[in-house]
Amino acid sequence: MPEGPELHLASLFVNRMCEGVVFTGAVEKSEVNKNPEVPFCCDAYCIKAQSRGKEVRLTLTPIKNDASSKRKIDERQSQQPMNVVFRFGMSGFFRFTSVDELPKHAHLRFYTNETPHRVLSFEDTRRFGSWQPNGSWQKNRGPCIMFEYESFRENVLSNLSDKAFDKPICEALLNQKYFNGIGNYLRAEILFRLQIPPFEKARTVLEGLELKDEDKKKVKKEISVAETTDTTAKKEIKTETPDLLSLCHTVPWEVVNLGGKGYAPAKGEYSVLQAWMRCYSVDGMNSLNDHNGRTIWFKGDPGPLVPKGAKSRRIVWKTQKGGHDYTDSKKAKRTQTDSIKKEKSDKKMGNIKVQRKKESSTKSGLKRQEKVTRISKSEPADKKKKPNEGEKRKSQKVPVKTGSNRIKGRCVKEVNKKNSTTCRKSKTKAKSQSRDTK
């Protein structure tokens, strides 16, 4: 899932590609996607992007000229700017291509006013992403870890009594109400650098941290510099003893500064981020599933709040064909080879004996059937046509059909009764004749 650094790189990509480009027409949505239509249509407008945590906001601003002011205002034309807030889900990202190279899963499209046309599209293969026209930043999300560090720190330390901090620190770091922008690989890298057990209680880890006046001054400078589009101008906060909250701010900026061009949909191996990682999916590290089923990577003692029956997992990195990058190189696709598969293979080996017994019984049955088929094949064609003796007997036993009664059994009984009565009458007549002769 894209995290804070990836969404910020996406906003930088949009600003770089759309600088000086004029867009026109209506915003087009794919028929398959269930997100709402974007009711914006304008002859000429520009696009700018801004990120905050795990959200990106596109601002569509109409361009007003002297010629357009003299014309009559069309009701269909948008006269006011519109904000469209995106949440990337599991696989969302932006691409800027020609119309002929429009990707298959481009679910929202912005067309340029030029020939040939180009398209800025929001591509989402798994369709977990969403957008909100006339939207704003979600209220249930906390301050951004990258651009609102001071308020982010205050928000966490002033709410330590919340039930969210009763959970393990690895699960609390994914709570976007307090850590807006932190994801799975960032939490592993941050905890590893401080050697904090991932299943230690979050409140015990964060108690005692304070917001120093020196940090406030540094943070204000960093926020003013971070608002620029150039990532090279960004400087990290350097403290003698970094704590958990300061690393939540500095580590994401390390990811942003890894690539020169930032977010670019180019092909290649995503080896830069993989080489930067010290803990996440690194050989020799331990891994467990947390209470939400997410994998946490760590080294050493996991902590006292380990879920019961937690199993370790191992991820093998493989290169993915096609797609997009968040830095100069391409992100590798992760395929999971779990240790659970080994247990399943052992169970299968144990069930082989049972299967062999079943197979032997079925084989014996098949042999019998083969013998019957051979005998039937060896018989001449004339014999096959002639009916068997059993069939003759069955044909003889068929009762006589009568129109009066529908049931065959009754018809047979009535015929037998009639025959018996006629025989008795004939016998009585014969006796009477014999008496007369005497």
C-alpha positions in Angstrom: 0.0 0.0 0.0 1.4 3.5 -0.8 2.4 5.4 2.3 3.2 9.0 3.0 6.4 9.3 1.0 4.8 7.7 -2.1 1.8 10.0 -2.0 4.0 13.0 -1.7 6.1 11.8 -4.6 2.9 11.4 -6.6 2.0 15.1 -6.0 5.4 16.2 -7.1 5.0 14.1 -10.3 1.7 15.7 -11.1 3.1 19.2 -10.5 6.1 18.5 -12.7 4.1 17.0 -15.6 1.3 19.5 -15.5 3.4 22.7 -15.2 2.4 25.0 -18.1 -0.1 22.5 -19.5 -3.6 23.5 -20.3 -6.4 21.0 -19.8 -9.8 21.1 -21.5 -13.2 19.5 -21.6 -15.0 17.4 -19.0 -13.4 15.0 -16.5 -14.0 11.5 -17.8 -14.7 8.5 -15.5 -14.6 4.8 -16.5 -17.9 2.9 -16.6 -16.5 0.2 -14.4 -15.5 2.3 -11.4 -18.1 2.9 -8.7 -16.6 6.2 -7.4 -18.7 9.4 -8.1 -18.5 11.4 -11.3 -16.5 14.6 -11.2 -18.9 17.4 -12.3 -16.2 19.7 -13.8 -16.1 20.9 -17.4 -14.1 23.9 -18.6 -12.6 25.1 -21.9 -9.2 25.8 -20.2 -8.0 24.9 -16.8 -4.8 23.9 -14.9 -4.1 21.2 -12.3 -2.0 21.4 -9.2 -1.4 18.7 -6.5 -0.7 18.7 -2.8 -0.3 15.8 -0.4 -1.1 15.3 3.3 -0.4 12.0 5.0 -2.1 9.3 2.9 -4.2 11.7 0.8 -3.5 13.7 -2.4 -5.6 16.7 -3.4 -5.9 17.9 -7.1 -7.0 21.5 -7.6 -8.7 22.2 -10.9 -8.6 25.9 -11.6 -10.3 27.6 -14.6 -8.1 29.9 -16.7 -9.8 33.2 -17.5 -8.8 35.2 -20.6 -10.0 38.5 -22.0 -11.7 36.6 -24.9 -13.5 34.3 -22.5 -14.8 37.2 -20.4 -16.4 38.8 -23.4 -18.3 35.6 -24.3 -21.5 34.6 -22.7 -21.2 32.4 -19.7 -22.3 28.9 -20.4 -24.1 27.1 -17.6 -22.2 23.9 -18.3 -18.8 25.6 -17.9 -17.2 25.5 -14.4 -16.3 29.0 -13.2 -15.0 28.1 -9.8 -12.0 25.9 -8.8 -12.7 22.4 -7.6 -10.7 20.2 -5.2 -10.7 16.4 -5.8 -9.2 14.4 -2.9 -7.7 11.0 -3.8 -6.9 8.0 -1.5 -4.8 5.5 -3.3 -5.9 2.3 -1.6 -3.6 -0.6 -2.5 -2.5 0.1 -6.0 -3.5 3.7 -7.0 -1.1 6.1 -8.8 -1.0 8.8 -11.5 0.2 8.5 -15.0 0.7 11.1 -17.8 0.6 9.5 -21.3 -0.8 10.0 -24.8 -4.3 9.0 -25.7 -3.0 6.0 -27.6 -1.1 4.8 -24.6 -3.9 5.2 -22.1 -3.7 2.3 -19.6 -6.4 -0.2 -19.2 -7.2 0.6 -15.6 -7.3 4.4 -16.0 -10.4 5.2 -14.0 -10.3 9.0 -14.0 -9.0 11.0 -16.9 -8.0 14.7 -17.5 -7.4 15.6 -21.2 -5.0 18.3 -22.4 -5.9 21.1 -24.9 -3.3 20.2 -27.6 -2.9 17.9 -30.6 -2.2 15.1 -30.2 -4.0 15.0 -26.8 -2.3 13.8 -23.7 -4.0 12.4 -20.6 -3.4 12.6 -16.9 -5.1 9.5 -15.5 -5.6 7.9 -12.1 -4.7 4.2 -12.5 -5.9 1.7 -10.0 -5.7 -2.0 -10.9 -7.4 -3.4 -7.8 -10.0 -0.5 -7.6 -9.5 0.0 -3.8 -8.7 3.7 -4.4 -11.2 6.5 -4.2 -11.7 10.1 -4.9 -14.1 12.8 -3.6 -15.1 15.8 -5.8 -15.4 19.0 -3.8 -13.7 17.1 -1.0 -11.4 18.1 1.8 -8.9 16.3 4.1 -10.5 13.6 6.2 -11.3 14.9 9.7 -10.5 11.6 11.4 -6.9 11.7 10.1 -4.3 13.4 12.3 -1.7 16.0 11.3 0.7 15.0 8.6 4.0 13.4 9.8 6.0 15.2 7.0 4.5 18.7 6.8 2.9 19.2 10.2 5.4 17.7 12.6 4.8 20.1 15.5 1.1 19.6 15.6 1.6 15.8 15.0 3.8 15.6 18.0 1.4 17.5 20.2 -1.5 15.4 19.0 0.2 12.2 20.1 1.6 13.3 23.4 -1.6 15.1 24.5 -3.8 12.0 23.9 -1.7 9.2 25.5 -4.7 8.4 27.7 -6.6 7.2 24.6 -7.4 3.4 24.3 -5.4 3.4 21.1 -2.2 3.5 23.0 -3.1 0.4 25.1 -2.3 -1.6 22.0 1.3 -2.7 20.9 3.4 0.1 19.5 3.5 -1.6 16.0 -0.3 -1.5 15.8 -0.6 2.1 17.2 1.8 3.3 14.5 -0.8 2.3 11.8 -3.5 4.4 13.4 -4.0 7.3 11.0 -5.7 9.4 13.7 -2.3 9.9 15.3 0.3 8.7 12.7 -1.1 10.0 9.4 1.3 8.7 6.7 2.9 5.8 8.5 2.5 2.4 6.9 3.8 -1.2 7.2 7.4 -0.8 6.0 7.9 2.6 7.7 6.9 1.3 11.2 9.4 -1.6 10.8 12.3 0.7 9.9 11.5 3.2 12.7 11.2 0.6 15.5 14.3 -1.2 14.2 16.5 1.9 14.4 15.5 2.5 18.0 15.6 -1.2 18.9 12.0 -1.1 20.3 10.2 -4.4 20.6 7.2 -4.2 18.2 4.8 -5.7 20.7 5.7 -3.4 23.6 2.8 -1.3 24.9 2.5 2.0 23.0 1.9 4.1 26.1 5.1 2.9 27.8 7.2 3.7 24.8 5.8 7.2 24.3 5.6 8.3 28.0 8.3 10.8 28.9 8.7 12.3 25.4 8.3 16.1 25.3 8.3 18.7 22.6 11.4 20.8 23.0 11.6 24.5 22.1 14.6 23.8 19.9 12.7 21.2 17.9 9.8 23.7 17.4 12.1 26.2 15.7 13.6 23.6 13.5 10.3 22.1 12.5 8.9 25.5 11.4 11.9 25.9 9.1 11.5 22.5 7.7 7.8 23.0 6.9 8.5 26.2 5.0 11.2 24.4 2.9 9.1 21.3 2.4 6.3 23.3 0.7 8.6 23.8 -2.3 8.4 21.3 -5.2 12.1 20.6 -5.2 12.9 17.5 -3.0 16.6 18.3 -2.9 16.0 21.4 -0.9 14.5 19.4 1.9 16.7 19.0 5.0 16.3 16.5 7.7 15.9 17.3 11.4 19.1 16.4 13.1 18.8 15.8 16.8 21.5 14.2 19.0 19.1 11.7 20.5 16.2 11.0 18.0 13.1 9.6 19.6 10.2 7.7 18.0 8.2 10.7 17.0 11.2 12.5 15.4 12.0 9.4 13.3 8.4 9.3 12.1 9.2 12.6 10.5 12.8 12.1 9.2 12.6 8.5 7.9 9.8 9.3 5.3 11.9 12.1 4.0 14.8 9.7 3.5 12.6 7.7 1.2 11.6 10.9 -0.7 15.2 11.9 -1.2 16.3 8.4 -2.5 15.4 9.2 -6.1 16.4 12.2 -8.3 13.2 12.4 -10.3 10.9 11.1 -7.6 7.6 9.5 -8.7 7.9 8.4 -12.3 6.0 5.7 -14.2 9.1 4.3 -15.8 10.1 0.6 -16.1 13.0 -0.9 -14.2 13.9 -2.7 -11.0 13.0 -1.0 -7.7 16.4 -1.8 -6.1 17.0 1.6 -4.5 14.4 1.3 -1.8 15.2 -2.4 -1.2 18.8 -1.5 -0.6 17.8 1.3 1.7 15.7 -1.0 4.0 17.5 -2.3 7.1 14.7 -4.4 8.5 11.6 -4.8 6.3 11.8 -8.1 4.4 15.6 -8.3 5.1 17.3 -11.7 5.5 18.0 -12.6 9.1 15.1 -10.6 10.5 12.1 -12.0 12.3 8.5 -11.5 11.3 5.1 -12.1 13.0 1.5 -11.3 12.3 0.0 -8.6 14.6 -3.6 -8.7 15.9 -4.8 -7.2 12.6 -3.1 -9.8 10.5 -0.4 -7.4 9.2 3.2 -8.6 9.1 5.7 -6.8 11.3 9.5 -7.2 10.8 11.8 -6.9 13.8 15.0 -8.2 15.4 15.3 -9.7 18.9 12.6 -9.9 21.5 9.1 -9.2 20.1 7.7 -7.9 23.4 5.0 -9.0 25.9 1.9 -8.3 23.8 2.5 -10.9 21.1 -0.8 -12.4 19.8 -1.5 -16.0 20.6 -0.7 -18.3 17.7 1.2 -15.7 15.8 3.1 -17.2 12.8 6.2 -16.0 11.1 6.1 -15.1 7.4 8.8 -14.7 4.8 8.6 -12.5 1.7 10.6 -13.0 -1.5 11.1 -10.0 -3.7 10.6 -10.4 -7.4 10.7 -7.8 -10.2 7.3 -6.9 -11.7 6.8 -6.3 -15.4 5.2 -2.9 -16.3 3.6 -0.6 -13.7 5.0 2.5 -12.1 7.8 3.8 -9.8 7.8 6.0 -6.8 11.5 6.8 -7.3 13.8 6.5 -10.4 13.7 2.8 -10.3 10.7 0.4 -10.2 9.2 -1.1 -7.1 9.6 -4.9 -6.8 6.6 -7.1 -6.4 6.5 -9.1 -3.3 5.3 -12.7 -3.3 4.9 -14.5 -0.1 6.2 -18.0 0.6 4.8 -18.7 4.0 6.1 -21.3 6.5 2.5 -22.5 6.6 3.0 -24.2 3.2 5.6 -26.5 4.8 3.1 -27.6 7.3 0.6 -28.3 4.6 3.1 -30.4 2.7 3.8 -32.5 5.8 0.1 -33.1 6.1 -0.2 -34.1 2.5 2.7 -36.6 3.0 0.8 -38.1 5.9 -2.3 -38.5 3.8 -0.5 -40.3 1.0 -1.0 -43.7 2.7 -4.7 -43.3 2.9 -4.9 -42.2 -0.7 -2.9 -45.2 -1.8 -5.4 -47.6 -0.1 -8.2 -45.9 -1.9 -6.4 -46.1 -5.2 -5.8 -49.8 -4.8 -9.5 -50.4 -4.1 -10.5 -48.4 -7.1 -7.9 -50.2 -9.3 -9.4 -53.6 -8.4 -12.9 -52.3 -9.3 -11.5 -51.0 -12.6 -10.0 -54.4 -13.4 -13.4 -56.1 -12.9 -15.0 -53.6 -15.3 -12.3 -54.2 -17.9 -13.0 -58.0 -17.8 -16.7 -57.4 -18.4 -16.0 -55.1 -21.3 -13.6 -57.6 -22.9 -16.2 -60.4 -22.7 -18.8 -58.1 -24.2 -16.4 -57.2 -27.0 -15.5 -60.9 -27.7 -19.2 -61.8 -28.3 -20.5 -61.8 -31.9 -22.8 -59.1 -33.2 -25.7 -61.5 -33.8 -25.8 -62.6 -30.1 -25.8 -59.0 -29.0 -28.9 -58.4 -31.2 -30.8 -61.4 -29.8 -32.5 -60.9 -26.5 -31.5 -62.9 -23.5 -33.7 -65.5 -21.8 -34.3 -63.2 -18.9 -35.6 -60.6 -21.3 -38.0 -63.2 -22.9 -39.3 -64.1 -19.4 -39.9 -60.5 -18.6 -41.7 -60.0 -21.9 -44.0 -63.0 -21.2 -44.9 -61.6 -17.8 -46.2 -58.3 -19.1 -50.0 -58.2 -18.3 -52.7 -57.7 -20.8 -53.7 -54.1 -21.2 -57.4 -53.2 -20.7 -59.2 -50.0 -21.3 -61.4 -50.1 -18.2 -58.7 -50.1 -15.5 -55.5 -48.1 -15.4 -53.6 -50.2 -12.9 -51.9 -53.2 -14.5 -52.1 -55.4 -11.4 -55.8 -55.1 -11.1 -56.3 -55.9 -14.8 -54.5 -59.2 -14.4 -56.5 -60.2 -11.3 -59.8 -59.5 -13.0 -58.9 -61.7 -16.0 -57.9 -64.5 -13.7 -61.2 -64.3 -11.8 -63.2 -64.6 -15.1 -61.3 -67.6 -16.2 -61.8 -69.4 -12.9 -65.6 -68.8 -12.9 -66.0 -70.1 -16.5 -64.1 -73.3 -15.5 -66.5 -73.9 -12.5 -69.6 -73.5 -14.7 -68.3 -76.0 -17.2 -67.6 -78.6 -14.5 -71.1 -78.3 -12.9 -72.7 -78.8 -16.3 -70.7 -81.9 -16.9 -71.7 -83.4 -13.5 -75.4 -82.7 -14.2 -75.2 -84.5 -17.6 -73.5 -87.5 -16.1 -76.3 -87.9 -13.4 -79.0 -87.7 -16.1 -77.5 -90.5 -18.1 -77.4 -92.7 -15.0 
